[in-house]
């Protein structure tokens, strides 16, 4: 039984009275009660923002090197607690042990990257048009950064991909994690505290939708870092657009895909396709819910893919450590995915070109488990087939044939999203064409769609993002670029040939 507490101004709040609002955390694998957490109201949000604002006045003046050194300390603590952190991630999300461990390492890599960045240049020297002047560009922190993070990567995305670069650049953070996975974020807060970050630099507030809305709307926040649904991200973008001072980085949904070409390594294509489709039950924003397969190898690939899918096991990772993927995060998630599955079933009954290959429905294990749902479909009649264009976020995969490279690119781009694309091909000419013409934020050649690394920018185009990236790209989102020119002469000499 975990007792949730906010972490504000370097202090974990005392246990709440019964009159205060709270919410319960339950296991997605078995429904067990894991703990109770505070539902922070508007006044608590305001207090956290005020504390962060006060801390910013001194934190921004601390040397970047010294700020980065604290992340080196934090890295050592993550190494020490790797197993405990991975266990809690699995309890909250249902991830298998390997994926939870990988998330901890991803968080560690972000801390190490941030620590190293502290001793590297944070600007550039630029040549002026005039010999009498020098010019430079450097970054300044924006102020109080609000971080609203998702449940599927509760450690990596919120506390580290988002908060760590923001803090390293001199901002202070108020972090609201998902109400579906608050335990992991509270453990991260303990690590920030133990590492010696000054009070008010990193603050954690628990809560659900209303807490997030209050944090976004607070006039004291200067930048919003959000990862979640496209609909919520659009609301945040609208709010920021109606202010003079707020910016946002919104990493949202996707309809990501993996392309398989005849000239590619066939066994590699099957391997990366299974992983891209079913890791974390298909609940990654970059999961391949579409596999685009060259028609010349379509039947062969579908048979090989289905053979591997039939080997997959789902279940509670604390009961069976060999499961490939665990439960969906909630009953609501099961209902959503089953809704899309039902759409496919109905379409299959009416269309000869939709063929369901795998559909065993819910798995009776006492949690939010779904079996793999795999089907074949031509890419047509899209108004009648929203399951081919909309994000499903579950173990739901369409196998779609294409005729040639141009056809594959057209299919991939024919959605409002544009986050990740994997492509298995040994033709370097195809590589270039995919880079130039696919509407995607991340392209993985001879890989699947789920190969993110912390030192690379992470984000997409269209409905998948608003141009500011997370992970390494967070540095640009949380700072303002300032250009400075200095005149070294007694008289003024103007650029562009202008005279006084």
LUMKE-710109 format. One record per residue (C-alpha): residue number from 1; residue in three letters; x negated, y, z negated. Coordinates in Angstrom, 1 decimal, decimal comma. Each point is the difference from the previous one (the first is absolute). Example, Ala and Ser with C-alpha at 12.3 -4.5 7.8 and 13.67 -1.06 7.14 Angstrom:
2
k_r_c1_c2_c3
1_ALA_-12,3_-4,5_-7,8 $
2_SER_-1,4_3,4_0,7 $
//
This chain:
500
k_r_c1_c2_c3
1_UNK_0,0_0,0_0,0 $
2_UNK_-1,7_3,1_1,3 $
3_UNK_0,8_3,4_-1,6 $
4_UNK_-0,3_2,7_2,7 $
5_UNK_-1,3_3,5_-0,9 $
6_UNK_-0,8_3,1_1,9 $
7_UNK_-3,6_1,2_0,0 $
8_UNK_-0,2_3,8_-0,2 $
9_UNK_-2,8_2,3_-1,2 $
10_UNK_-2,2_-2,9_-0,8 $
11_UNK_2,6_-1,6_-2,4 $
12_UNK_2,4_-3,0_0,4 $
13_UNK_3,3_1,2_-1,3 $
14_UNK_1,4_-1,6_-3,2 $
15_UNK_2,6_-2,7_0,3 $
16_UNK_3,3_1,5_1,0 $
17_UNK_3,2_0,3_-2,1 $
18_UNK_3,0_-1,9_1,1 $
19_UNK_1,7_3,2_1,1 $
20_UNK_-2,5_0,5_2,8 $
21_UNK_0,7_-1,4_3,5 $
22_UNK_-2,1_-3,0_1,0 $
23_UNK_0,1_-2,8_2,6 $
24_UNK_-0,9_-3,7_-0,1 $
25_UNK_-2,6_-1,8_2,0 $
26_UNK_0,8_-3,5_1,2 $
27_UNK_-2,1_-2,6_1,8 $
28_UNK_0,9_-0,5_3,6 $
29_UNK_-1,0_-3,6_-0,3 $
30_UNK_2,2_-1,2_-2,8 $
31_UNK_2,1_3,0_-1,3 $
32_UNK_-1,8_0,1_-3,3 $
33_UNK_0,0_3,2_-2,0 $
34_UNK_-3,6_1,4_0,2 $
35_UNK_0,4_3,3_-1,8 $
36_UNK_1,7_3,3_-0,5 $
37_UNK_-1,1_3,4_1,4 $
38_UNK_1,0_3,6_-0,5 $
39_UNK_2,2_1,8_2,6 $
40_UNK_-1,7_3,4_-0,1 $
41_UNK_2,4_2,9_0,2 $
42_UNK_-0,5_3,4_1,5 $
43_UNK_-1,5_1,5_-3,1 $
44_UNK_-2,6_-2,8_-0,3 $
45_UNK_-0,9_0,4_3,7 $
46_UNK_-0,4_3,8_-0,6 $
47_UNK_-2,2_-0,6_-3,1 $
48_UNK_-2,3_-2,3_2,0 $
49_UNK_-0,3_2,5_2,9 $
50_UNK_-0,8_2,8_-2,4 $
51_UNK_-2,7_-2,1_-1,8 $
52_UNK_-1,5_-0,9_3,4 $
53_UNK_0,0_3,7_1,0 $
54_UNK_-1,8_1,0_-3,1 $
55_UNK_-2,6_-2,7_0,4 $
56_UNK_-0,5_1,1_3,6 $
57_UNK_-1,4_3,4_-1,1 $
58_UNK_-3,1_-1,7_-1,4 $
59_UNK_-0,2_-3,3_1,9 $
60_UNK_-0,4_1,8_3,3 $
61_UNK_-3,2_1,6_-1,3 $
62_UNK_-1,6_-3,2_-1,0 $
63_UNK_-2,8_-1,1_2,4 $
64_UNK_1,1_-2,4_2,7 $
65_UNK_-2,9_-2,2_-1,0 $
66_UNK_1,1_-0,2_-3,6 $
67_UNK_3,6_-0,6_1,1 $
68_UNK_-1,2_-2,8_2,2 $
69_UNK_-2,1_-1,5_-2,8 $
70_UNK_3,2_-0,7_-2,0 $
71_UNK_1,2_-2,1_2,9 $
72_UNK_-3,2_-2,0_-0,2 $
73_UNK_0,9_-0,8_-3,6 $
74_UNK_3,6_-0,8_1,0 $
75_UNK_-1,4_-2,4_2,6 $
76_UNK_-1,8_-2,0_-2,7 $
77_UNK_3,2_-0,2_-2,0 $
78_UNK_1,9_-1,4_2,9 $
79_UNK_-2,7_-2,6_0,5 $
80_UNK_0,3_-1,0_-3,6 $
81_UNK_3,9_-0,3_0,1 $
82_UNK_0,3_-1,5_3,5 $
83_UNK_1,8_-3,2_-1,1 $
84_UNK_2,4_1,7_-2,4 $
85_UNK_0,9_2,6_2,6 $
86_UNK_0,6_-2,7_2,6 $
87_UNK_2,2_-2,0_-2,4 $
88_UNK_2,2_3,0_-0,7 $
89_UNK_0,4_0,8_3,7 $
90_UNK_1,1_-3,5_0,5 $
91_UNK_2,5_0,2_-2,9 $
92_UNK_1,5_3,2_1,3 $
93_UNK_0,0_-0,6_3,8 $
94_UNK_0,0_-3,8_0,3 $
95_UNK_-3,2_0,2_2,2 $
96_UNK_-2,1_-3,2_0,1 $
97_UNK_-3,2_0,2_-1,9 $
98_UNK_-2,2_0,5_3,0 $
99_UNK_1,9_3,1_1,2 $
100_UNK_0,1_1,5_-3,5 $
101_UNK_-3,7_-0,5_-0,4 $
102_UNK_-0,6_1,6_3,4 $
103_UNK_2,1_3,0_-1,1 $
104_UNK_-2,2_0,5_-3,1 $
105_UNK_-3,1_-0,2_2,2 $
106_UNK_1,6_2,6_2,3 $
107_UNK_0,5_2,3_-2,9 $
108_UNK_-3,6_-0,6_-1,1 $
109_UNK_-1,3_0,9_3,5 $
110_UNK_2,0_3,3_-0,1 $
111_UNK_-1,6_0,9_-3,3 $
112_UNK_-3,5_-0,8_1,3 $
113_UNK_0,7_2,0_3,2 $
114_UNK_1,1_3,0_-2,0 $
115_UNK_-3,0_-0,3_-2,3 $
116_UNK_-2,3_0,0_3,0 $
117_UNK_1,8_3,0_1,6 $
118_UNK_-0,9_2,2_-2,9 $
119_UNK_-3,6_0,2_1,1 $
120_UNK_0,8_0,6_3,7 $
121_UNK_0,8_3,2_1,8 $
122_UNK_3,5_1,3_-0,4 $
123_UNK_-0,2_2,5_2,9 $
124_UNK_-1,9_0,9_3,1 $
125_UNK_-2,4_2,7_1,2 $
126_UNK_1,2_1,4_3,3 $
127_UNK_-1,8_2,3_2,4 $
128_UNK_1,3_3,5_0,4 $
129_UNK_0,3_1,7_3,3 $
130_UNK_-2,4_2,6_-1,4 $
131_UNK_-3,5_-0,5_-1,1 $
132_UNK_0,6_2,5_-2,8 $
133_UNK_2,6_-2,2_-1,7 $
134_UNK_0,2_-3,4_-1,6 $
135_UNK_3,2_-2,1_-0,3 $
136_UNK_1,1_-2,9_-2,1 $
137_UNK_3,2_-2,0_-0,7 $
138_UNK_0,7_-1,6_-3,4 $
139_UNK_2,9_-1,5_-1,9 $
140_UNK_1,8_1,3_-3,0 $
141_UNK_2,5_-1,9_-2,2 $
142_UNK_3,7_0,8_0,3 $
143_UNK_1,0_-0,3_-3,6 $
144_UNK_2,5_-2,4_-1,5 $
145_UNK_0,5_-3,0_2,2 $
146_UNK_3,1_-2,2_-0,4 $
147_UNK_-0,5_-3,6_0,8 $
148_UNK_3,0_-2,2_0,7 $
149_UNK_-1,1_-3,5_0,7 $
150_UNK_1,7_-3,3_1,1 $
151_UNK_0,5_-3,3_-1,7 $
152_UNK_-1,8_-2,2_2,6 $
153_UNK_-3,5_1,2_-0,9 $
154_UNK_0,5_1,3_-3,5 $
155_UNK_-3,7_0,4_-0,8 $
156_UNK_-1,7_0,9_3,2 $
157_UNK_2,3_2,6_1,6 $
158_UNK_1,0_2,2_-2,9 $
159_UNK_-2,7_0,0_-2,6 $
160_UNK_-2,9_-0,3_2,5 $
161_UNK_0,7_0,6_3,7 $
162_UNK_2,0_3,1_-0,9 $
163_UNK_-1,0_1,3_-3,5 $
164_UNK_-3,8_-0,7_0,1 $
165_UNK_-0,9_2,2_3,0 $
166_UNK_2,4_2,7_-1,2 $
167_UNK_-1,7_0,0_-3,5 $
168_UNK_-3,5_-0,2_1,5 $
169_UNK_0,6_3,1_2,0 $
170_UNK_1,0_2,0_-3,1 $
171_UNK_3,8_-0,4_0,0 $
172_UNK_2,0_-1,3_-2,9 $
173_UNK_2,6_-2,8_0,5 $
174_UNK_3,5_-0,8_-1,3 $
175_UNK_0,7_-3,6_1,1 $
176_UNK_3,4_-1,6_0,2 $
177_UNK_-0,3_-3,7_0,8 $
178_UNK_2,9_-2,2_1,3 $
179_UNK_2,4_-1,0_-2,7 $
180_UNK_-0,3_-3,5_1,4 $
181_UNK_-3,7_-0,3_-0,9 $
182_UNK_-0,8_2,4_-2,9 $
183_UNK_-2,2_-2,3_-2,0 $
184_UNK_-3,0_0,0_2,4 $
185_UNK_0,0_3,8_0,2 $
186_UNK_0,0_0,3_-3,8 $
187_UNK_-3,0_-2,3_-0,1 $
188_UNK_-1,7_2,4_2,5 $
189_UNK_0,8_2,9_-2,3 $
190_UNK_-1,8_-1,8_-2,9 $
191_UNK_-3,0_-0,4_2,2 $
192_UNK_-0,1_3,7_0,9 $
193_UNK_0,3_0,7_-3,7 $
194_UNK_-2,8_-2,4_-0,9 $
195_UNK_-2,3_1,4_2,7 $
196_UNK_0,1_3,4_-1,6 $
197_UNK_1,9_2,1_2,4 $
198_UNK_1,0_3,3_-1,8 $
199_UNK_3,5_0,3_-1,4 $
200_UNK_2,6_1,1_2,6 $
201_UNK_-2,1_-1,0_3,1 $
202_UNK_1,9_-3,2_0,6 $
203_UNK_3,6_-0,3_-1,3 $
204_UNK_2,5_-2,8_0,3 $
205_UNK_3,8_0,4_-0,3 $
206_UNK_2,4_-2,9_0,4 $
207_UNK_3,4_0,2_1,6 $
208_UNK_2,2_-0,7_3,0 $
209_UNK_1,4_2,1_2,8 $
210_UNK_1,0_3,0_-2,1 $
211_UNK_-3,5_0,2_-1,6 $
212_UNK_-1,5_0,0_3,5 $
213_UNK_2,3_2,7_1,2 $
214_UNK_-0,7_2,2_-3,0 $
215_UNK_-3,8_-0,4_0,6 $
216_UNK_0,3_0,9_3,7 $
217_UNK_2,2_3,0_-0,7 $
218_UNK_-2,1_1,5_-2,9 $
219_UNK_-1,5_3,3_1,1 $
220_UNK_-3,2_-0,8_-1,7 $
221_UNK_-1,0_-2,8_2,4 $
222_UNK_-2,1_1,0_3,0 $
223_UNK_-0,3_-3,2_1,9 $
224_UNK_2,2_-3,2_0,1 $
225_UNK_-1,7_-3,3_0,8 $
226_UNK_2,8_-2,5_0,8 $
227_UNK_0,1_-3,6_1,2 $
228_UNK_3,4_-1,6_0,6 $
229_UNK_3,0_0,1_2,3 $
230_UNK_0,3_2,3_3,0 $
231_UNK_3,3_1,4_-1,3 $
232_UNK_-1,5_1,1_-3,3 $
233_UNK_-3,1_1,3_1,7 $
234_UNK_2,1_2,1_2,3 $
235_UNK_1,8_1,6_-3,1 $
236_UNK_-3,4_0,8_-1,4 $
237_UNK_-1,2_1,6_3,2 $
238_UNK_3,2_2,1_0,2 $
239_UNK_-0,6_1,2_-3,6 $
240_UNK_-3,6_1,0_0,7 $
241_UNK_0,9_1,7_3,2 $
242_UNK_2,4_2,3_-2,0 $
243_UNK_-2,8_1,2_-2,3 $
244_UNK_-2,9_2,3_0,7 $
245_UNK_-2,7_-2,0_-1,9 $
246_UNK_0,8_-3,8_0,1 $
247_UNK_-1,4_-2,5_2,4 $
248_UNK_0,5_-3,8_0,1 $
249_UNK_-1,5_-3,2_1,3 $
250_UNK_2,7_-2,5_0,6 $
251_UNK_-1,0_-3,6_1,0 $
252_UNK_3,3_-1,7_0,8 $
253_UNK_1,4_-3,0_1,7 $
254_UNK_-0,9_-1,9_3,2 $
255_UNK_1,0_-2,6_2,6 $
256_UNK_-3,6_-1,2_0,3 $
257_UNK_-1,0_-2,8_2,4 $
258_UNK_-2,7_-2,3_1,2 $
259_UNK_-0,6_-0,6_3,7 $
260_UNK_-1,3_-3,3_1,3 $
261_UNK_-1,6_-0,1_3,4 $
262_UNK_-0,8_-3,1_2,1 $
263_UNK_-3,7_0,9_0,1 $
264_UNK_-0,3_0,3_-3,8 $
265_UNK_-1,1_-2,7_-2,5 $
266_UNK_3,2_-2,1_-0,4 $
267_UNK_-0,8_-1,4_-3,4 $
268_UNK_-1,0_3,4_-1,3 $
269_UNK_3,3_1,4_1,3 $
270_UNK_2,1_-2,6_-1,9 $
271_UNK_-2,0_0,6_-3,2 $
272_UNK_0,3_3,8_-0,1 $
273_UNK_3,6_-0,1_1,1 $
274_UNK_1,1_-2,2_-2,9 $
275_UNK_-1,9_2,2_-2,4 $
276_UNK_1,3_3,2_1,5 $
277_UNK_3,6_-1,2_-0,1 $
278_UNK_0,2_-1,8_-3,4 $
279_UNK_-2,6_1,4_-2,4 $
280_UNK_1,9_1,6_-2,9 $
281_UNK_3,2_-1,5_1,4 $
282_UNK_-0,2_2,5_2,9 $
283_UNK_0,4_2,8_-2,5 $
284_UNK_-3,0_2,0_1,2 $
285_UNK_0,6_3,2_1,9 $
286_UNK_-2,3_-1,4_2,6 $
287_UNK_1,5_-3,5_0,2 $
288_UNK_0,5_-1,3_3,5 $
289_UNK_3,7_-0,6_0,3 $
290_UNK_-0,6_-0,1_3,8 $
291_UNK_-2,4_-2,4_1,7 $
292_UNK_-0,5_1,0_3,7 $
293_UNK_-1,2_-3,0_2,0 $
294_UNK_-1,1_-0,1_3,6 $
295_UNK_2,6_-2,1_1,9 $
296_UNK_-2,6_-2,4_1,5 $
297_UNK_-0,8_-1,3_-3,5 $
298_UNK_3,4_0,8_-1,6 $
299_UNK_1,3_-3,6_-0,5 $
300_UNK_-3,4_-1,3_-1,1 $
301_UNK_-0,4_2,8_-2,5 $
302_UNK_3,5_-0,3_-1,4 $
303_UNK_-0,5_-3,7_-0,6 $
304_UNK_-3,3_0,5_-1,7 $
305_UNK_1,2_2,9_-2,1 $
306_UNK_3,1_-1,9_-1,2 $
307_UNK_-2,1_-3,0_-0,9 $
308_UNK_-2,0_2,2_-2,4 $
309_UNK_3,1_1,8_-1,3 $
310_UNK_1,5_-3,4_-1,0 $
311_UNK_-3,0_-0,6_-2,3 $
312_UNK_0,5_3,2_-1,9 $
313_UNK_1,2_-0,3_-3,6 $
314_UNK_1,7_2,6_-2,1 $
315_UNK_0,5_0,1_-3,7 $
316_UNK_-1,1_1,4_-3,4 $
317_UNK_-3,8_0,3_0,0 $
318_UNK_-0,1_-0,7_-3,7 $
319_UNK_1,7_-3,3_0,6 $
320_UNK_-1,6_-1,0_3,3 $
321_UNK_-3,3_1,7_0,8 $
322_UNK_0,0_-1,3_3,5 $
323_UNK_3,0_2,0_1,3 $
324_UNK_-0,8_2,1_3,1 $
325_UNK_2,5_2,7_-0,9 $
326_UNK_2,2_0,8_-3,0 $
327_UNK_3,4_1,6_-0,5 $
328_UNK_1,4_3,1_1,4 $
329_UNK_-0,1_2,8_-2,5 $
330_UNK_3,7_0,2_-0,8 $
331_UNK_3,5_-1,3_0,7 $
332_UNK_0,6_3,1_2,0 $
333_UNK_-3,0_-0,8_2,2 $
334_UNK_1,4_-3,6_0,5 $
335_UNK_3,4_1,5_1,0 $
336_UNK_-1,6_2,4_2,5 $
337_UNK_-2,2_-2,7_1,7 $
338_UNK_2,9_-2,5_0,1 $
339_UNK_2,1_2,7_1,6 $
340_UNK_-2,5_0,2_2,9 $
341_UNK_-0,2_-3,8_0,2 $
342_UNK_3,8_-0,1_0,3 $
343_UNK_-0,2_2,5_2,9 $
344_UNK_-2,4_-2,3_1,8 $
345_UNK_2,3_-3,0_-0,6 $
346_UNK_2,9_1,9_1,4 $
347_UNK_-2,0_1,2_3,0 $
348_UNK_-1,3_-3,5_0,6 $
349_UNK_3,5_-1,4_0,2 $
350_UNK_0,8_2,5_2,7 $
351_UNK_-3,2_0,1_2,0 $
352_UNK_-1,9_-2,8_1,6 $
353_UNK_-3,4_1,8_-0,2 $
354_UNK_0,0_0,1_-3,8 $
355_UNK_-1,1_-3,3_-1,5 $
356_UNK_-0,4_-0,5_-3,8 $
357_UNK_-3,0_-2,3_-0,8 $
358_UNK_-0,1_0,1_-3,8 $
359_UNK_2,9_0,9_-2,3 $
360_UNK_0,3_-1,8_-3,4 $
361_UNK_1,5_3,0_-1,8 $
362_UNK_-0,5_0,8_-3,7 $
363_UNK_-2,2_-2,4_-2,0 $
364_UNK_1,6_-1,3_-3,2 $
365_UNK_-2,9_0,7_-2,4 $
366_UNK_1,7_2,4_-2,4 $
367_UNK_-1,5_3,2_1,5 $
368_UNK_0,1_2,2_3,1 $
369_UNK_-1,3_-2,6_2,4 $
370_UNK_0,7_-0,2_3,8 $
371_UNK_-1,3_-2,6_2,5 $
372_UNK_-1,7_1,2_3,2 $
373_UNK_2,4_1,3_2,6 $
374_UNK_-1,5_-0,3_3,5 $
375_UNK_1,8_0,5_3,3 $
376_UNK_-0,7_0,5_3,7 $
377_UNK_1,4_3,0_1,8 $
378_UNK_-0,4_1,9_3,3 $
379_UNK_-0,6_3,8_-0,5 $
380_UNK_3,3_1,3_1,4 $
381_UNK_3,5_1,2_-1,1 $
382_UNK_-1,7_1,9_-2,9 $
383_UNK_3,1_1,8_-1,1 $
384_UNK_1,5_-3,4_-0,6 $
385_UNK_-3,2_-1,3_-1,7 $
386_UNK_-1,0_2,4_-2,8 $
387_UNK_-2,0_-2,8_-1,6 $
388_UNK_-2,6_0,5_2,8 $
389_UNK_-0,5_3,7_-0,7 $
390_UNK_0,7_0,6_-3,7 $
391_UNK_-2,2_-0,9_-3,0 $
392_UNK_1,2_-3,2_-1,7 $
393_UNK_-2,6_-0,4_-2,7 $
394_UNK_0,2_-3,7_-0,6 $
395_UNK_-1,0_-3,4_1,5 $
396_UNK_1,8_0,7_3,2 $
397_UNK_-1,9_-0,2_3,4 $
398_UNK_1,0_0,4_3,6 $
399_UNK_-2,1_-1,8_2,7 $
400_UNK_0,3_2,2_3,1 $
401_UNK_-1,5_-0,8_3,5 $
402_UNK_-1,7_2,6_2,2 $
403_UNK_-1,1_-0,2_3,6 $
404_UNK_-3,1_2,1_0,2 $
405_UNK_-1,9_2,7_-2,0 $
406_UNK_2,2_2,8_1,1 $
407_UNK_3,1_-1,9_-1,1 $
408_UNK_-1,6_-0,8_-3,4 $
409_UNK_-0,8_3,6_-0,6 $
410_UNK_3,6_1,1_1,0 $
411_UNK_1,5_-2,5_-2,5 $
412_UNK_-2,3_1,0_-2,8 $
413_UNK_0,7_3,7_0,5 $
414_UNK_3,8_-0,5_0,3 $
415_UNK_0,7_0,7_-3,7 $
416_UNK_0,1_3,2_-2,1 $
417_UNK_-2,9_-1,3_-2,1 $
418_UNK_-3,7_-0,1_0,7 $
419_UNK_-2,2_-1,3_-2,8 $
420_UNK_-2,1_-3,1_0,8 $
421_UNK_-0,7_-2,3_2,9 $
422_UNK_-2,2_-3,2_0,3 $
423_UNK_-1,0_-1,2_3,4 $
424_UNK_-1,8_-3,3_0,8 $
425_UNK_-1,8_0,4_3,3 $
426_UNK_-3,6_-0,4_1,3 $
427_UNK_0,5_2,4_2,9 $
428_UNK_-1,8_3,3_-0,8 $
429_UNK_2,1_1,8_2,6 $
430_UNK_3,2_-0,9_-1,9 $
431_UNK_-1,7_1,4_-3,2 $
432_UNK_-0,4_3,4_1,6 $
433_UNK_3,6_0,1_1,3 $
434_UNK_1,5_-1,0_-3,3 $
435_UNK_-2,0_2,7_-1,8 $
436_UNK_1,2_2,7_2,4 $
437_UNK_3,6_-0,9_0,5 $
438_UNK_1,4_-1,7_-3,1 $
439_UNK_1,8_2,3_-2,5 $
440_UNK_-1,8_-1,3_-3,1 $
441_UNK_-2,0_1,3_-2,9 $
442_UNK_-2,1_-3,1_-0,3 $
443_UNK_-1,1_-2,5_2,6 $
444_UNK_-1,8_-3,3_-0,8 $
445_UNK_-1,6_-1,7_3,0 $
446_UNK_-0,2_-3,8_-0,5 $
447_UNK_1,8_0,2_-3,3 $
448_UNK_3,5_0,3_-1,4 $
449_UNK_1,8_3,1_-1,2 $
450_UNK_-1,0_-0,2_-3,7 $
451_UNK_-3,7_0,7_-0,1 $
452_UNK_-0,2_3,3_-1,9 $
453_UNK_-3,3_1,1_-1,7 $
454_UNK_-0,2_2,8_-2,6 $
455_UNK_-2,7_2,0_1,8 $
456_UNK_2,1_0,4_3,1 $
457_UNK_3,0_2,3_0,4 $
458_UNK_3,4_-1,8_-0,4 $
459_UNK_3,1_1,3_1,7 $
460_UNK_2,1_0,2_3,1 $
461_UNK_1,9_2,1_2,4 $
462_UNK_3,7_0,7_0,7 $
463_UNK_2,3_-1,3_-2,7 $
464_UNK_-3,0_-1,6_-1,7 $
465_UNK_-1,7_3,2_-1,2 $
466_UNK_-0,4_3,7_0,2 $
467_UNK_-3,6_0,2_1,1 $
468_UNK_-1,8_0,0_-3,3 $
469_UNK_-1,5_-3,4_-0,8 $
470_UNK_-0,5_-1,9_-3,3 $
471_UNK_-3,1_-1,9_-1,3 $
472_UNK_-3,1_1,9_1,4 $
473_UNK_2,3_2,4_1,8 $
474_UNK_1,4_1,3_-3,3 $
475_UNK_-3,0_2,4_-0,2 $
476_UNK_1,5_2,1_2,8 $
477_UNK_3,5_-0,1_-1,5 $
478_UNK_-0,9_1,3_-3,5 $
479_UNK_-2,4_2,8_1,0 $
480_UNK_0,1_3,3_1,9 $
481_UNK_-2,7_0,7_2,6 $
482_UNK_-1,6_3,4_-0,5 $
483_UNK_-2,2_1,6_2,6 $
484_UNK_-2,6_2,5_-1,2 $
485_UNK_-2,2_2,3_2,2 $
486_UNK_-2,8_2,1_-1,3 $
487_UNK_-1,4_3,1_1,7 $
488_UNK_-3,8_0,6_-0,7 $
489_UNK_-0,4_3,3_1,9 $
490_UNK_0,5_3,6_-1,2 $
491_UNK_2,4_0,7_2,9 $
492_UNK_3,0_-2,0_1,1 $
493_UNK_-0,3_-2,1_3,1 $
494_UNK_3,3_-1,4_1,2 $
495_UNK_0,8_-3,3_1,7 $
496_UNK_1,5_-0,2_3,4 $
497_UNK_-1,7_3,3_1,0 $
498_UNK_2,3_2,2_-2,0 $
499_UNK_-1,3_3,4_-1,2 $
500_UNK_0,7_2,1_-3,0 $
//
